[in-house]
Amino acid sequence: VPLVASGGGSVQSGGSLRLSCTTLGFTYPTYCMGWFRQVPGKEREGIAVIVGDGTTQYADSVKGRFTISQDNAKMTLYLQMTNLKPEDSAMYYCAGTPVSVAPTFCISGVPFRSWGQGTQVTVSS
C-alpha cells in the first residue's frame, strides 16, 4: 500500500528532521511497514521498518541515529532522524503491506509492490 510521506527538507549536517506518514485506512492485524530511501541512480534502500508485533529493524547506516515509531491513535508512522549526514540525502518513502513477515525480509523492500509520493531530505555539510 503506497503511503504519503511528508516532513522532508534541507538541514545542515548534525541536524534533525522528523518524517511523517499517514496510515489512515491501513488497519491490518499483521503488517510490514517502514521507511525507504533512494538516491538517483541507486537502488531503493530499506532503512527502518516495523512489523505487526512491534519489532523494528534498522539499516546499519542509520542505527543509533534514526528511530521509527507509530502513533495508532493518529494513524501516523514517524521517522525521527538525528545527527544527519550528507549521505542521508535522498528521497524518502514510506510504505506498508498487510503481510506477516520477518523484519529482515520487510526491510529488503521485496514485500512491497508500489511506492507512493516521497519526501526529499537534503543534508548539507
Steps between C-alpha positions, in 0.01 A plus 500: 500500500659828396492756777581868480810622677554856617735702716808507285714806452850639499718489809863531585713206599428404860145626482174317551175443314186304568320341211133409520286259308124482529380144525131580494312198374793269556349294777623146489588265784822397332716726292838603384539877488794729478725759349714472191720742314640536153769707339486548122691227326495269799264231624241578763634425849298381798601698807242439773201269525249382755292185485172406661639388835689826538842366411718749317795459268750762391764525233849509645553843347232658720512296821525722804399809300153422360195377688182363350180528698127498449210678659198279451262763633622747240549229242844630425838341450804708591869498427702712740837574346782646706866574435427517130785459257535609137477135396148492646387730218239313297134471412330329791195277459272322738305191412300227662374159408261273693723196518660319788873489431821517695646848542809401304281414202284809545800734483613339175209674328399179321150479658403837355339536160452874470652818630320823563618855502825553684646793686843643427764527770812701425786521748775751433848478646 
